[in-house]
Amino acid sequence: MHLRKIHQWTEIRHAARIDDASQAGSPSASAIADIVLGLRKIRIAHVLAVDEVRHRYRRSILGPFWLTISLLIWLLTVSFVFSRVFNMSLVSYLPHVAIGMLAWNFISQTLGESCFCLANNQEYLKSAPLPYSLFAYKTVLYNLYISLHNLIVIGAIVAAVRGEVGVTLLSVVPATFLLVVNLTWMVLVLAMACCRFRDLPQIVANALQIAFYITPIVWFPSLLAGHETWFLKLNIFYYMVEFVRSPLLGHSLSAGSWFAGIAFAVAGWSLAVFLLTRWRSRLSYWIS
């Protein structure tokens, strides 16, 4: 364990040999350089994410599969009850809610942890001039690896209930990539904002609870009347869940969904660059 920690820290120190562009020049150039450099050092984010998975579940027999078991029990219970509430067959309802919860858990857990991703890694940030974006990428990767454990059970449920795989399944790769792109800018924005405003994590936690109920995860959009669906078009979480759910259920994503996902990504990353430009020089003081 001690030797592995030394090796990990050696890699991180090596990653700290950053370009002068991220230390000098205009604030906007430094912000963009921070984001780009974090991508170039994505292997360090992977090392930190894997190490956190191992650390969090050490001495546990099942490790992160405890989350999978909990999710499976929750899915079977909710599906049994709500399929009758909505007067739907279990075969139709279970895959819908199973994939929806897989995507939602990934989104909500990532955003919840994003509020502390800089503060919890301040020992690295204070010991080496690492890009702040690196820890946003690490937070996304960590929760992505945890979600892959759940994908095993979800895939088994969908395969058992549907028993067929269509060509539309291939679109899950670019759709999931678009989901991760949008989620990453959210993590970076929240990580900086929560360092600046210490009451924000509680607001984020409450907002995620509200978002769960207004996003069609355990209910179907078709249950809404035509004039009541307007808020779904403004709900980014609806599109992010559908990026995963629609291809896995054999449905094609609409052109509007792709456009909305790309539009949110462009606007979101523009916001992230803007905030990083303004706050980057002060983040080291805020995370103390």
C-alpha positions in Angstrom: 0.0 0.0 0.0 2.8 2.4 1.0 4.7 1.8 -2.2 1.6 2.2 -4.3 0.9 5.6 -2.6 4.5 6.7 -3.4 4.1 5.7 -7.0 0.8 7.5 -7.2 2.2 10.7 -5.8 5.2 10.5 -8.1 2.8 10.4 -11.1 1.0 13.4 -9.7 4.1 15.4 -9.2 5.2 14.6 -12.7 1.8 15.8 -13.9 2.4 19.1 -12.1 5.0 20.1 -14.7 2.5 22.3 -16.4 2.9 24.6 -19.3 3.7 28.3 -18.8 0.4 29.1 -20.6 -1.6 28.0 -17.6 0.4 30.2 -15.2 0.9 33.3 -17.3 -1.0 35.3 -19.9 -4.5 36.6 -19.8 -7.0 35.1 -17.3 -9.1 33.6 -20.1 -6.1 32.0 -21.7 -5.1 30.5 -18.3 -8.7 29.2 -17.8 -8.7 27.5 -21.2 -5.2 26.1 -20.6 -6.4 24.7 -17.2 -9.2 22.8 -18.9 -7.0 21.5 -21.8 -4.2 20.5 -19.4 -6.6 18.6 -17.3 -7.6 16.6 -20.4 -4.0 16.0 -21.2 -3.4 14.6 -17.7 -6.6 12.5 -17.7 -4.6 9.4 -16.7 -3.9 11.1 -13.4 -7.6 11.6 -12.9 -8.1 7.9 -13.7 -5.4 6.9 -11.1 -7.1 9.0 -8.4 -10.6 7.8 -9.3 -9.5 4.1 -9.1 -7.6 4.7 -5.9 -10.7 6.3 -4.3 -12.9 3.3 -5.3 -10.4 1.0 -3.7 -10.1 3.1 -0.6 -13.8 3.6 -0.1 -14.6 -0.1 -0.3 -11.5 -1.7 1.2 -12.2 -4.6 3.6 -15.6 -4.9 2.1 -16.5 -8.3 0.6 -18.8 -7.0 -2.1 -17.4 -3.5 -2.4 -19.4 -1.2 -4.7 -21.7 -4.1 -5.5 -23.5 -3.2 -2.3 -24.8 -0.2 -4.2 -25.9 -2.5 -7.0 -27.8 -4.8 -4.6 -29.5 -1.8 -3.0 -30.5 -0.5 -6.4 -31.9 -3.8 -7.5 -34.1 -4.1 -4.3 -35.3 -0.5 -4.9 -36.1 -1.2 -8.5 -38.1 -4.3 -7.9 -40.1 -2.6 -5.1 -40.8 0.6 -7.0 -41.6 -1.3 -10.2 -44.0 -3.6 -8.4 -45.9 -0.7 -6.8 -45.9 1.9 -9.5 -46.6 -0.4 -12.4 -50.0 -1.0 -10.7 -50.4 2.7 -9.9 -49.9 3.7 -13.5 -51.8 0.6 -14.7 -48.9 -0.7 -16.8 -47.3 -4.1 -17.2 -44.2 -4.8 -15.3 -42.5 -5.8 -18.6 -42.9 -2.2 -19.9 -42.3 -0.4 -16.7 -39.3 -2.1 -15.2 -36.8 -1.4 -18.0 -37.9 2.3 -18.1 -37.3 2.9 -14.5 -34.2 0.7 -14.3 -32.3 2.6 -16.9 -33.7 5.9 -15.7 -32.3 5.2 -12.2 -29.0 4.1 -13.6 -28.6 7.4 -15.4 -30.0 9.5 -12.6 -27.8 7.9 -9.9 -24.7 8.6 -12.0 -25.8 12.3 -12.5 -27.0 13.0 -9.0 -24.1 11.3 -7.2 -21.6 13.1 -9.4 -23.2 16.5 -8.9 -23.5 15.9 -5.2 -19.8 15.1 -4.8 -18.8 17.9 -7.1 -19.5 20.4 -4.4 -16.5 19.1 -2.4 -14.2 17.8 -5.1 -11.7 20.7 -4.8 -11.9 21.0 -1.0 -11.4 17.2 -0.6 -8.3 17.3 -2.8 -6.7 20.4 -1.4 -3.7 18.4 -0.3 -2.8 17.7 -3.9 -3.6 21.3 -5.0 -1.4 22.8 -2.3 1.5 20.4 -2.9 1.7 20.7 -6.7 0.4 23.2 -9.3 -2.2 20.9 -10.7 -5.1 22.1 -13.0 -8.4 22.5 -11.1 -10.2 20.8 -14.0 -8.3 17.6 -13.2 -10.4 17.0 -10.1 -13.6 17.7 -12.0 -12.6 14.9 -14.4 -11.7 12.7 -11.5 -15.1 13.1 -9.9 -16.9 12.2 -13.1 -14.6 9.2 -13.7 -15.1 7.9 -10.2 -18.8 7.9 -10.4 -18.7 6.5 -13.9 -16.7 3.5 -12.7 -19.3 3.0 -9.8 -22.1 3.1 -12.4 -20.5 0.4 -14.5 -21.1 -2.0 -11.6 -24.8 -1.2 -11.8 -24.8 -1.5 -15.5 -24.3 -5.3 -15.2 -27.6 -5.7 -13.3 -29.5 -3.2 -15.4 -28.3 -4.9 -18.6 -29.5 -8.2 -17.3 -32.9 -6.8 -16.5 -33.3 -5.2 -19.9 -32.1 -8.4 -21.7 -34.4 -10.6 -19.7 -37.5 -8.4 -20.2 -36.9 -7.3 -23.8 -34.8 -10.2 -25.1 -33.7 -8.2 -28.2 -30.9 -5.8 -29.2 -31.5 -3.3 -32.0 -29.2 -1.2 -34.1 -30.1 1.9 -32.1 -28.0 0.4 -29.2 -24.9 1.7 -31.0 -26.0 5.3 -30.5 -25.6 4.9 -26.7 -21.8 5.5 -27.1 -22.0 9.0 -28.6 -25.1 9.8 -26.5 -23.3 8.8 -23.2 -20.3 10.8 -24.3 -22.6 13.9 -24.7 -24.0 13.1 -21.2 -20.4 13.1 -19.8 -19.5 16.3 -21.6 -22.5 18.1 -20.1 -22.0 16.5 -16.6 -18.3 17.6 -16.6 -19.0 21.3 -17.0 -21.6 21.1 -14.3 -19.1 19.5 -11.9 -16.5 22.2 -12.7 -19.0 25.0 -12.2 -20.4 23.6 -9.0 -16.9 22.8 -7.6 -15.8 26.4 -8.0 -19.1 27.9 -6.9 -19.3 25.8 -3.8 -15.8 26.9 -2.8 -16.9 30.5 -3.1 -20.4 30.1 -1.5 -20.2 27.6 1.4 -24.0 27.3 1.7 -24.4 26.2 -1.9 -24.0 22.4 -1.2 -27.2 22.3 0.7 -29.0 24.1 -2.1 -27.6 21.7 -4.6 -28.8 18.7 -2.5 -32.3 20.1 -2.3 -32.4 21.0 -6.0 -31.4 17.5 -7.0 -34.3 16.1 -4.9 -36.7 18.4 -6.8 -35.1 17.5 -10.1 -35.7 13.8 -9.5 -39.5 14.4 -9.2 -39.8 16.7 -12.2 -37.7 14.4 -14.4 -39.5 11.4 -16.0 -37.5 8.7 -14.2 -40.3 6.7 -12.4 -43.0 8.2 -14.6 -43.6 8.5 -18.3 -43.7 11.8 -20.3 -46.7 10.4 -22.1 -48.7 10.8 -18.9 -48.6 14.6 -19.3 -51.0 16.5 -21.5 -49.6 18.2 -24.6 -49.5 21.7 -23.1 -47.9 20.4 -19.9 -44.7 19.1 -21.4 -43.1 22.6 -21.9 -41.0 22.2 -18.7 -39.4 19.0 -20.1 -37.9 21.0 -23.0 -36.1 23.2 -20.5 -35.0 20.4 -18.2 -31.5 19.4 -19.0 -31.7 16.3 -16.8 -34.5 15.0 -19.0 -32.2 15.0 -22.0 -29.3 13.6 -20.0 -31.4 10.6 -18.8 -32.8 10.0 -22.3 -29.3 9.9 -23.8 -28.8 6.6 -21.9 -32.4 5.3 -21.7 -33.6 5.7 -25.3 -30.8 3.7 -27.1 -30.9 0.9 -24.5 -34.7 0.6 -24.9 -34.3 0.4 -28.7 -35.6 4.0 -29.4 -33.8 6.5 -31.6 -32.9 9.8 -30.1 -34.7 12.7 -31.8 -32.9 15.4 -33.6 -34.2 17.8 -31.0 -32.6 15.8 -28.2 -29.2 15.9 -29.9 -29.5 19.6 -30.6 -30.5 20.3 -27.0 -27.6 18.3 -25.6 -25.1 20.1 -27.9 -26.6 23.5 -27.1 -26.4 22.9 -23.3 -22.8 21.7 -23.7 -21.7 24.8 -25.6 -23.5 27.1 -23.2 -22.3 25.2 -20.1 -18.7 25.1 -21.1 -18.8 28.8 -22.0 -20.1 29.4 -18.4 -17.3 27.2 -17.0 -14.6 29.1 -18.9 -16.1 32.4 -17.8 -16.2 31.5 -14.1 -12.8 29.9 -14.2 -11.4 33.1 -15.8 -12.8 35.2 -13.0 -12.2 32.8 -10.0 -9.1 30.8 -10.9 -6.6 33.1 -9.2 -8.7 33.0 -5.9 -9.6 29.3 -5.8 -6.5 28.4 -3.8 -7.7 30.7 -1.0 -11.3 29.6 -1.0 -10.5 25.9 -0.7 -8.5 26.4 2.5 
